[in-house]
């Protein structure tokens, strides 16, 4: 039987060679490039340059103000009326106000003892201190351990109560709101809030409460975070650099110039009357702390940030926990901006320039523009201009502005200045998730109110390392919590492939040597994509 040619089974109209297909695609590309692709990409460049300039001016402004604050501004103790509360033998503890301490937690197996112990160790008269452990845990074993720890401290004379709810409605905001409804809280004037991994020093209340007692217009005193596990891995070092800038510059400038900044959700103490006047805790976004701060500020209340009052805490050391945290921290502010911008504009109690600061600087530039320009400009637009050489990006936008912004960001953590280059690449990777979360918040899409508690490892990693050292003679089988495929992040891997192709094209045809940056950024996206970032459990 004669062999039938495959060509006989295919219509002639489909018998097109690969060269013909490539030629047709090339022809289509040339047809749409000049009238469509080039103008759109050029417009994208202009928009990104405008956003970069906005962020640049914001960083320069913050840099100038923080220098002036450090050199010429009075410290908070001198700007406000500050008189330490003294122990009085005759009056006893009656000259101390009653303070409520709230510790919200959710399945905090590794750190619950640390926070409870630190709260119980606060230097404050025991009859003027009420401690609430607000436990929303779903694991019965953990709930039992937390309750027993509370009972242990109660047996030592500490006024500590263990509270649970039937459901987790409102998440953290719901737990805090429920705690304030208790009958004994009506005797409390102030409430200090500490997340489960925070450990305040014994003098925390003695250094913060006097600001509230002696200044009736102050609603909030915020302390600075310090990180006990900053040196655990490169991921925690990167986080330390970003958060140190936030506390050293952003919080300090906001406190000194407008007596306003975003409450960090923990390591702060509130006037309960201010919370009630602002409408209490609301769970309409994932940033209930920022929501309360903005609403209180619109009613004329002032905030004080104390940079030298520091509270130890823990950074998320696994990439999964960090991603969930960043989603919440990026989506929440954008969603809150959407819901409150008109209320801020219409407010008549706040001065015009404070409104400008809150809307433009606090929300628009820092919470929206900063994420978008980092991702779109440096991870999308610049790589695309390599494929479309007709579109040019000025060197001041591609190199000079990001360099200055990066240098200004380094002032918060001088010890990590040698990690600046790694920090840039990592921030570009994370800008992908932050931008996605920002759009979800602005559009109030499906995951806008997703709340995933940040996992804390406590001393678990250290204990595991010590245990393995003590069992050097026993070869235990290795246990993996996740399979390799479960650690893969397809979005990062997709961008790694895109940047790699752009880098290869620039290496062959380009003139600006962007391929050096693109290949390094490709490696960052790839490493993140395969999950080899942070502590791997």
Secondary structure, DSSP 8 states (H G I E B T S, - for coil): -----GGGGS-GGG---HHHHHHHHHHHHHHHIIIIIHHHHHHHHHHHHHHHHHHHHHHHHHHHHHHHHHHHS--HHHHS-------BTTTBTTTS--EEEEEEESS-TTTHHHHHHHHHT-SS-GGGEEEEEEE----HHHHHHHHHHHHHHHTTT--EEEEE-SS-TTHHHHHHHHHHTSGGGGG-SEEEE--TT-B--TTHHHHHHHHHHH-TTEEEEEEEEEETTTTSSHHHHHHHHHHHHIIIIIIHHHHHHTS-----SSSEEEEHHHHHHTT----SSS-HHHHHHHHHHTTT-EEEEEEEEEEEE----BHHHHHHHHHHHHHHHHHHHHHHHHHHHH-SSS-HHHHHIIIIIIIIIIIIIHHHHHHIIIIIIHHHHHH-TTS---HIIIIIHHHHHHHHHGGG-GGGGGGHHHHHHHHHHHHHHHHHHHHHHHHT-TTTT--------TTHHHHHHHHHHHTTTS------SS-HHHH--HHHHHHHHHHHHHHHHHHHH-SS-THHHHHHHHHHHHHHHTT-SB---
